[in-house]
Amino acid sequence: MEVIFLLICISLIVALGFLMAYLNAVRDGQFDDEVTPAMRILFDGDVPSEKPSTSAEEQTK
């Protein structure tokens, strides 16, 4: 029974360590996305409904 209490205490300490590391990373701004807003303009726009058909014969003419 003592082993269970020991394992619970150790797991809580490890979980608190991961929580502190995560909160530190959020506070430092490591999860701020600076790339996607700049690249978003490249993907906006109308998608053509049909692609023009290009065959090998049309390209050689």
PyMOL Python script that loads the backbone (N, CA, C, O; Angstrom):
from pymol import cmd

cmd.read_pdbstr("""\
ATOM      1  N   MET A   1       0.827  -1.193   0.000  1.00  0.00           N
ATOM      2  CA  MET A   1       0.000   0.000   0.000  1.00  0.00           C
ATOM      3  C   MET A   1       0.873   1.260   0.000  1.00  0.00           C
ATOM      4  O   MET A   1       0.500   2.284  -0.573  1.00  0.00           O
ATOM      5  N   GLU A   2       2.019   1.171   0.640  1.00  0.00           N
ATOM      6  CA  GLU A   2       2.912   2.328   0.687  1.00  0.00           C
ATOM      7  C   GLU A   2       3.476   2.642  -0.693  1.00  0.00           C
ATOM      8  O   GLU A   2       3.759   3.798  -1.009  1.00  0.00           O
ATOM      9  N   VAL A   3       3.635   1.611  -1.508  1.00  0.00           N
ATOM     10  CA  VAL A   3       4.171   1.810  -2.854  1.00  0.00           C
ATOM     11  C   VAL A   3       3.206   2.633  -3.703  1.00  0.00           C
ATOM     12  O   VAL A   3       3.637   3.459  -4.508  1.00  0.00           O
ATOM     13  N   ILE A   4       1.917   2.414  -3.528  1.00  0.00           N
ATOM     14  CA  ILE A   4       0.915   3.159  -4.298  1.00  0.00           C
ATOM     15  C   ILE A   4       0.984   4.642  -3.957  1.00  0.00           C
ATOM     16  O   ILE A   4       0.939   5.485  -4.853  1.00  0.00           O
ATOM     17  N   PHE A   5       1.093   4.966  -2.675  1.00  0.00           N
ATOM     18  CA  PHE A   5       1.202   6.367  -2.271  1.00  0.00           C
ATOM     19  C   PHE A   5       2.487   6.993  -2.809  1.00  0.00           C
ATOM     20  O   PHE A   5       2.489   8.155  -3.216  1.00  0.00           O
ATOM     21  N   LEU A   6       3.560   6.241  -2.810  1.00  0.00           N
ATOM     22  CA  LEU A   6       4.816   6.729  -3.349  1.00  0.00           C
ATOM     23  C   LEU A   6       4.694   7.004  -4.847  1.00  0.00           C
ATOM     24  O   LEU A   6       5.152   8.041  -5.327  1.00  0.00           O
ATOM     25  N   LEU A   7       4.083   6.082  -5.584  1.00  0.00           N
ATOM     26  CA  LEU A   7       3.915   6.265  -7.023  1.00  0.00           C
ATOM     27  C   LEU A   7       2.993   7.437  -7.341  1.00  0.00           C
ATOM     28  O   LEU A   7       3.236   8.169  -8.301  1.00  0.00           O
ATOM     29  N   ILE A   8       1.943   7.625  -6.554  1.00  0.00           N
ATOM     30  CA  ILE A   8       1.038   8.760  -6.763  1.00  0.00           C
ATOM     31  C   ILE A   8       1.783  10.068  -6.531  1.00  0.00           C
ATOM     32  O   ILE A   8       1.628  11.011  -7.307  1.00  0.00           O
ATOM     33  N   CYS A   9       2.582  10.136  -5.486  1.00  0.00           N
ATOM     34  CA  CYS A   9       3.347  11.350  -5.211  1.00  0.00           C
ATOM     35  C   CYS A   9       4.350  11.643  -6.321  1.00  0.00           C
ATOM     36  O   CYS A   9       4.492  12.789  -6.746  1.00  0.00           O
ATOM     37  N   ILE A  10       5.035  10.625  -6.785  1.00  0.00           N
ATOM     38  CA  ILE A  10       6.011  10.806  -7.867  1.00  0.00           C
ATOM     39  C   ILE A  10       5.315  11.248  -9.150  1.00  0.00           C
ATOM     40  O   ILE A  10       5.815  12.125  -9.854  1.00  0.00           O
ATOM     41  N   SER A  11       4.163  10.648  -9.463  1.00  0.00           N
ATOM     42  CA  SER A  11       3.452  11.028 -10.687  1.00  0.00           C
ATOM     43  C   SER A  11       2.917  12.451 -10.596  1.00  0.00           C
ATOM     44  O   SER A  11       2.888  13.158 -11.604  1.00  0.00           O
ATOM     45  N   LEU A  12       2.493  12.889  -9.414  1.00  0.00           N
ATOM     46  CA  LEU A  12       2.040  14.274  -9.256  1.00  0.00           C
ATOM     47  C   LEU A  12       3.199  15.250  -9.414  1.00  0.00           C
ATOM     48  O   LEU A  12       3.026  16.323  -9.990  1.00  0.00           O
ATOM     49  N   ILE A  13       4.365  14.897  -8.915  1.00  0.00           N
ATOM     50  CA  ILE A  13       5.533  15.759  -9.063  1.00  0.00           C
ATOM     51  C   ILE A  13       5.928  15.868 -10.533  1.00  0.00           C
ATOM     52  O   ILE A  13       6.244  16.958 -11.011  1.00  0.00           O
ATOM     53  N   VAL A  14       5.911  14.751 -11.249  1.00  0.00           N
ATOM     54  CA  VAL A  14       6.241  14.764 -12.681  1.00  0.00           C
ATOM     55  C   VAL A  14       5.199  15.574 -13.461  1.00  0.00           C
ATOM     56  O   VAL A  14       5.553  16.347 -14.351  1.00  0.00           O
ATOM     57  N   ALA A  15       3.919  15.398 -13.126  1.00  0.00           N
ATOM     58  CA  ALA A  15       2.855  16.143 -13.809  1.00  0.00           C
ATOM     59  C   ALA A  15       2.988  17.638 -13.544  1.00  0.00           C
ATOM     60  O   ALA A  15       2.803  18.441 -14.459  1.00  0.00           O
ATOM     61  N   LEU A  16       3.301  18.021 -12.330  1.00  0.00           N
ATOM     62  CA  LEU A  16       3.498  19.439 -12.026  1.00  0.00           C
ATOM     63  C   LEU A  16       4.717  19.997 -12.755  1.00  0.00           C
ATOM     64  O   LEU A  16       4.721  21.159 -13.162  1.00  0.00           O
ATOM     65  N   GLY A  17       5.746  19.174 -12.918  1.00  0.00           N
ATOM     66  CA  GLY A  17       6.917  19.604 -13.687  1.00  0.00           C
ATOM     67  C   GLY A  17       6.568  19.883 -15.139  1.00  0.00           C
ATOM     68  O   GLY A  17       7.002  20.889 -15.701  1.00  0.00           O
ATOM     69  N   PHE A  18       5.787  19.000 -15.751  1.00  0.00           N
ATOM     70  CA  PHE A  18       5.356  19.225 -17.133  1.00  0.00           C
ATOM     71  C   PHE A  18       4.439  20.440 -17.241  1.00  0.00           C
ATOM     72  O   PHE A  18       4.522  21.191 -18.212  1.00  0.00           O
ATOM     73  N   LEU A  19       3.575  20.638 -16.263  1.00  0.00           N
ATOM     74  CA  LEU A  19       2.691  21.809 -16.268  1.00  0.00           C
ATOM     75  C   LEU A  19       3.503  23.088 -16.165  1.00  0.00           C
ATOM     76  O   LEU A  19       3.223  24.056 -16.873  1.00  0.00           O
ATOM     77  N   MET A  20       4.493  23.109 -15.305  1.00  0.00           N
ATOM     78  CA  MET A  20       5.335  24.301 -15.165  1.00  0.00           C
ATOM     79  C   MET A  20       6.128  24.566 -16.454  1.00  0.00           C
ATOM     80  O   MET A  20       6.282  25.718 -16.859  1.00  0.00           O
ATOM     81  N   ALA A  21       6.625  23.514 -17.092  1.00  0.00           N
ATOM     82  CA  ALA A  21       7.355  23.691 -18.354  1.00  0.00           C
ATOM     83  C   ALA A  21       6.435  24.234 -19.444  1.00  0.00           C
ATOM     84  O   ALA A  21       6.841  25.092 -20.227  1.00  0.00           O
ATOM     85  N   TYR A  22       5.203  23.740 -19.498  1.00  0.00           N
ATOM     86  CA  TYR A  22       4.242  24.219 -20.496  1.00  0.00           C
ATOM     87  C   TYR A  22       3.894  25.684 -20.253  1.00  0.00           C
ATOM     88  O   TYR A  22       3.889  26.488 -21.186  1.00  0.00           O
ATOM     89  N   LEU A  23       3.604  26.029 -19.006  1.00  0.00           N
ATOM     90  CA  LEU A  23       3.250  27.416 -18.694  1.00  0.00           C
ATOM     91  C   LEU A  23       4.419  28.354 -18.964  1.00  0.00           C
ATOM     92  O   LEU A  23       4.211  29.485 -19.404  1.00  0.00           O
ATOM     93  N   ASN A  24       5.626  27.909 -18.710  1.00  0.00           N
ATOM     94  CA  ASN A  24       6.803  28.716 -19.010  1.00  0.00           C
ATOM     95  C   ASN A  24       6.934  28.932 -20.518  1.00  0.00           C
ATOM     96  O   ASN A  24       7.270  30.032 -20.957  1.00  0.00           O
ATOM     97  N   ALA A  25       6.674  27.905 -21.305  1.00  0.00           N
ATOM     98  CA  ALA A  25       6.755  28.035 -22.765  1.00  0.00           C
ATOM     99  C   ALA A  25       5.685  28.978 -23.293  1.00  0.00           C
ATOM    100  O   ALA A  25       5.949  29.760 -24.207  1.00  0.00           O
ATOM    101  N   VAL A  26       4.492  28.917 -22.738  1.00  0.00           N
ATOM    102  CA  VAL A  26       3.419  29.818 -23.174  1.00  0.00           C
ATOM    103  C   VAL A  26       3.763  31.252 -22.809  1.00  0.00           C
ATOM    104  O   VAL A  26       3.547  32.163 -23.608  1.00  0.00           O
ATOM    105  N   ARG A  27       4.294  31.463 -21.613  1.00  0.00           N
ATOM    106  CA  ARG A  27       4.635  32.807 -21.170  1.00  0.00           C
ATOM    107  C   ARG A  27       5.761  33.393 -22.022  1.00  0.00           C
ATOM    108  O   ARG A  27       5.774  34.597 -22.278  1.00  0.00           O
ATOM    109  N   ASP A  28       6.696  32.567 -22.460  1.00  0.00           N
ATOM    110  CA  ASP A  28       7.809  33.038 -23.285  1.00  0.00           C
ATOM    111  C   ASP A  28       7.407  33.262 -24.740  1.00  0.00           C
ATOM    112  O   ASP A  28       8.183  33.829 -25.510  1.00  0.00           O
ATOM    113  N   GLY A  29       6.205  32.826 -25.130  1.00  0.00           N
ATOM    114  CA  GLY A  29       5.731  33.068 -26.487  1.00  0.00           C
ATOM    115  C   GLY A  29       6.177  32.035 -27.491  1.00  0.00           C
ATOM    116  O   GLY A  29       6.212  32.327 -28.686  1.00  0.00           O
ATOM    117  N   GLN A  30       6.519  30.843 -27.057  1.00  0.00           N
ATOM    118  CA  GLN A  30       6.985  29.831 -27.999  1.00  0.00           C
ATOM    119  C   GLN A  30       5.868  29.297 -28.887  1.00  0.00           C
ATOM    120  O   GLN A  30       6.139  28.677 -29.915  1.00  0.00           O
ATOM    121  N   PHE A  31       4.627  29.527 -28.504  1.00  0.00           N
ATOM    122  CA  PHE A  31       3.520  29.011 -29.297  1.00  0.00           C
ATOM    123  C   PHE A  31       2.871  30.098 -30.153  1.00  0.00           C
ATOM    124  O   PHE A  31       1.839  29.853 -30.776  1.00  0.00           O
ATOM    125  N   ASP A  32       3.452  31.281 -30.193  1.00  0.00           N
ATOM    126  CA  ASP A  32       2.932  32.336 -31.049  1.00  0.00           C
ATOM    127  C   ASP A  32       3.229  31.976 -32.494  1.00  0.00           C
ATOM    128  O   ASP A  32       4.354  31.614 -32.837  1.00  0.00           O
ATOM    129  N   ASP A  33       2.225  32.077 -33.322  1.00  0.00           N
ATOM    130  CA  ASP A  33       2.373  31.704 -34.732  1.00  0.00           C
ATOM    131  C   ASP A  33       2.638  32.963 -35.537  1.00  0.00           C
ATOM    132  O   ASP A  33       1.735  33.769 -35.762  1.00  0.00           O
ATOM    133  N   GLU A  34       3.858  33.125 -35.961  1.00  0.00           N
ATOM    134  CA  GLU A  34       4.229  34.297 -36.743  1.00  0.00           C
ATOM    135  C   GLU A  34       4.322  34.001 -38.233  1.00  0.00           C
ATOM    136  O   GLU A  34       4.398  34.931 -39.036  1.00  0.00           O
ATOM    137  N   VAL A  35       4.319  32.743 -38.620  1.00  0.00           N
ATOM    138  CA  VAL A  35       4.518  32.378 -40.022  1.00  0.00           C
ATOM    139  C   VAL A  35       3.192  32.310 -40.773  1.00  0.00           C
ATOM    140  O   VAL A  35       3.090  32.819 -41.889  1.00  0.00           O
ATOM    141  N   THR A  36       2.191  31.699 -40.184  1.00  0.00           N
ATOM    142  CA  THR A  36       0.939  31.464 -40.888  1.00  0.00           C
ATOM    143  C   THR A  36       0.245  32.748 -41.326  1.00  0.00           C
ATOM    144  O   THR A  36      -0.215  32.796 -42.467  1.00  0.00           O
ATOM    145  N   PRO A  37       0.134  33.794 -40.504  1.00  0.00           N
ATOM    146  CA  PRO A  37      -0.522  35.003 -41.004  1.00  0.00           C
ATOM    147  C   PRO A  37       0.163  35.603 -42.228  1.00  0.00           C
ATOM    148  O   PRO A  37      -0.506  36.143 -43.109  1.00  0.00           O
ATOM    149  N   ALA A  38       1.486  35.513 -42.291  1.00  0.00           N
ATOM    150  CA  ALA A  38       2.192  36.061 -43.450  1.00  0.00           C
ATOM    151  C   ALA A  38       1.976  35.218 -44.692  1.00  0.00           C
ATOM    152  O   ALA A  38       1.987  35.747 -45.804  1.00  0.00           O
ATOM    153  N   MET A  39       1.782  33.927 -44.528  1.00  0.00           N
ATOM    154  CA  MET A  39       1.608  33.050 -45.686  1.00  0.00           C
ATOM    155  C   MET A  39       0.140  32.873 -46.065  1.00  0.00           C
ATOM    156  O   MET A  39      -0.158  32.323 -47.125  1.00  0.00           O
ATOM    157  N   ARG A  40      -0.774  33.326 -45.222  1.00  0.00           N
ATOM    158  CA  ARG A  40      -2.197  33.143 -45.482  1.00  0.00           C
ATOM    159  C   ARG A  40      -2.623  33.830 -46.778  1.00  0.00           C
ATOM    160  O   ARG A  40      -3.506  33.338 -47.480  1.00  0.00           O
ATOM    161  N   ILE A  41      -2.005  34.955 -47.092  1.00  0.00           N
ATOM    162  CA  ILE A  41      -2.377  35.673 -48.307  1.00  0.00           C
ATOM    163  C   ILE A  41      -2.048  34.863 -49.558  1.00  0.00           C
ATOM    164  O   ILE A  41      -2.678  35.058 -50.597  1.00  0.00           O
ATOM    165  N   LEU A  42      -1.080  33.966 -49.477  1.00  0.00           N
ATOM    166  CA  LEU A  42      -0.720  33.156 -50.639  1.00  0.00           C
ATOM    167  C   LEU A  42      -1.778  32.114 -50.968  1.00  0.00           C
ATOM    168  O   LEU A  42      -1.866  31.659 -52.108  1.00  0.00           O
ATOM    169  N   PHE A  43      -2.579  31.734 -49.982  1.00  0.00           N
ATOM    170  CA  PHE A  43      -3.552  30.673 -50.196  1.00  0.00           C
ATOM    171  C   PHE A  43      -4.980  31.191 -50.331  1.00  0.00           C
ATOM    172  O   PHE A  43      -5.886  30.410 -50.622  1.00  0.00           O
ATOM    173  N   ASP A  44      -5.200  32.485 -50.127  1.00  0.00           N
ATOM    174  CA  ASP A  44      -6.533  33.045 -50.297  1.00  0.00           C
ATOM    175  C   ASP A  44      -6.809  33.260 -51.775  1.00  0.00           C
ATOM    176  O   ASP A  44      -5.885  33.431 -52.570  1.00  0.00           O
ATOM    177  N   GLY A  45      -8.062  33.251 -52.133  1.00  0.00           N
ATOM    178  CA  GLY A  45      -8.413  33.517 -53.508  1.00  0.00           C
ATOM    179  C   GLY A  45      -9.458  32.534 -53.999  1.00  0.00           C
ATOM    180  O   GLY A  45      -9.791  31.552 -53.335  1.00  0.00           O
ATOM    181  N   ASP A  46      -9.950  32.828 -55.162  1.00  0.00           N
ATOM    182  CA  ASP A  46     -10.967  31.973 -55.761  1.00  0.00           C
ATOM    183  C   ASP A  46     -10.314  30.746 -56.370  1.00  0.00           C
ATOM    184  O   ASP A  46      -9.270  30.820 -57.019  1.00  0.00           O
ATOM    185  N   VAL A  47     -10.953  29.637 -56.142  1.00  0.00           N
ATOM    186  CA  VAL A  47     -10.494  28.390 -56.737  1.00  0.00           C
ATOM    187  C   VAL A  47     -11.255  28.216 -58.040  1.00  0.00           C
ATOM    188  O   VAL A  47     -12.485  28.244 -58.028  1.00  0.00           O
ATOM    189  N   PRO A  48     -10.571  28.037 -59.161  1.00  0.00           N
ATOM    190  CA  PRO A  48     -11.288  27.863 -60.420  1.00  0.00           C
ATOM    191  C   PRO A  48     -12.158  26.618 -60.377  1.00  0.00           C
ATOM    192  O   PRO A  48     -11.753  25.579 -59.856  1.00  0.00           O
ATOM    193  N   SER A  49     -13.369  26.735 -60.937  1.00  0.00           N
ATOM    194  CA  SER A  49     -14.301  25.613 -60.886  1.00  0.00           C
ATOM    195  C   SER A  49     -13.881  24.496 -61.821  1.00  0.00           C
ATOM    196  O   SER A  49     -14.091  23.323 -61.511  1.00  0.00           O
ATOM    197  N   GLU A  50     -13.294  24.834 -62.959  1.00  0.00           N
ATOM    198  CA  GLU A  50     -12.863  23.815 -63.908  1.00  0.00           C
ATOM    199  C   GLU A  50     -11.431  24.109 -64.333  1.00  0.00           C
ATOM    200  O   GLU A  50     -11.043  25.264 -64.513  1.00  0.00           O
ATOM    201  N   LYS A  51     -10.669  23.061 -64.487  1.00  0.00           N
ATOM    202  CA  LYS A  51      -9.319  23.228 -65.002  1.00  0.00           C
ATOM    203  C   LYS A  51      -9.363  23.142 -66.521  1.00  0.00           C
ATOM    204  O   LYS A  51     -10.069  22.292 -67.065  1.00  0.00           O
ATOM    205  N   PRO A  52      -8.631  23.994 -67.210  1.00  0.00           N
ATOM    206  CA  PRO A  52      -8.611  23.881 -68.669  1.00  0.00           C
ATOM    207  C   PRO A  52      -7.917  22.582 -69.084  1.00  0.00           C
ATOM    208  O   PRO A  52      -6.891  22.193 -68.525  1.00  0.00           O
ATOM    209  N   SER A  53      -8.499  21.942 -70.061  1.00  0.00           N
ATOM    210  CA  SER A  53      -7.926  20.677 -70.512  1.00  0.00           C
ATOM    211  C   SER A  53      -6.753  20.959 -71.440  1.00  0.00           C
ATOM    212  O   SER A  53      -6.886  21.660 -72.444  1.00  0.00           O
ATOM    213  N   THR A  54      -5.633  20.411 -71.093  1.00  0.00           N
ATOM    214  CA  THR A  54      -4.452  20.557 -71.948  1.00  0.00           C
ATOM    215  C   THR A  54      -3.942  19.172 -72.275  1.00  0.00           C
ATOM    216  O   THR A  54      -3.524  18.419 -71.394  1.00  0.00           O
ATOM    217  N   SER A  55      -3.982  18.857 -73.517  1.00  0.00           N
ATOM    218  CA  SER A  55      -3.470  17.568 -73.937  1.00  0.00           C
ATOM    219  C   SER A  55      -2.130  17.791 -74.670  1.00  0.00           C
ATOM    220  O   SER A  55      -1.744  18.924 -74.961  1.00  0.00           O
ATOM    221  N   ALA A  56      -1.472  16.736 -74.943  1.00  0.00           N
ATOM    222  CA  ALA A  56      -0.174  16.816 -75.607  1.00  0.00           C
ATOM    223  C   ALA A  56      -0.332  17.353 -77.033  1.00  0.00           C
ATOM    224  O   ALA A  56       0.559  18.032 -77.545  1.00  0.00           O
ATOM    225  N   GLU A  57      -1.471  17.045 -77.676  1.00  0.00           N
ATOM    226  CA  GLU A  57      -1.694  17.517 -79.047  1.00  0.00           C
ATOM    227  C   GLU A  57      -1.901  19.032 -79.081  1.00  0.00           C
ATOM    228  O   GLU A  57      -1.430  19.694 -80.006  1.00  0.00           O
ATOM    229  N   GLU A  58      -2.604  19.595 -78.081  1.00  0.00           N
ATOM    230  CA  GLU A  58      -2.868  21.014 -78.061  1.00  0.00           C
ATOM    231  C   GLU A  58      -1.593  21.786 -77.772  1.00  0.00           C
ATOM    232  O   GLU A  58      -1.424  22.899 -78.270  1.00  0.00           O
ATOM    233  N   GLN A  59      -0.712  21.232 -76.995  1.00  0.00           N
ATOM    234  CA  GLN A  59       0.513  21.923 -76.640  1.00  0.00           C
ATOM    235  C   GLN A  59       1.494  21.959 -77.809  1.00  0.00           C
ATOM    236  O   GLN A  59       2.311  22.876 -77.897  1.00  0.00           O
ATOM    237  N   THR A  60       1.428  20.981 -78.702  1.00  0.00           N
ATOM    238  CA  THR A  60       2.351  20.945 -79.830  1.00  0.00           C
ATOM    239  C   THR A  60       1.906  21.840 -80.974  1.00  0.00           C
ATOM    240  O   THR A  60       2.704  22.133 -81.864  1.00  0.00           O
ATOM    241  N   LYS A  61       0.670  22.277 -80.975  1.00  0.00           N
ATOM    242  CA  LYS A  61       0.166  23.120 -82.081  1.00  0.00           C
ATOM    243  C   LYS A  61       0.704  24.504 -82.043  1.00  0.00           C
ATOM    244  O   LYS A  61       0.372  25.319 -82.903  1.00  0.00           O
TER     245      LYS A  61
END
""", "prot")
cmd.dss("prot")
cmd.show_as("cartoon", "prot")
cmd.util.cbc("prot")
cmd.orient("prot")
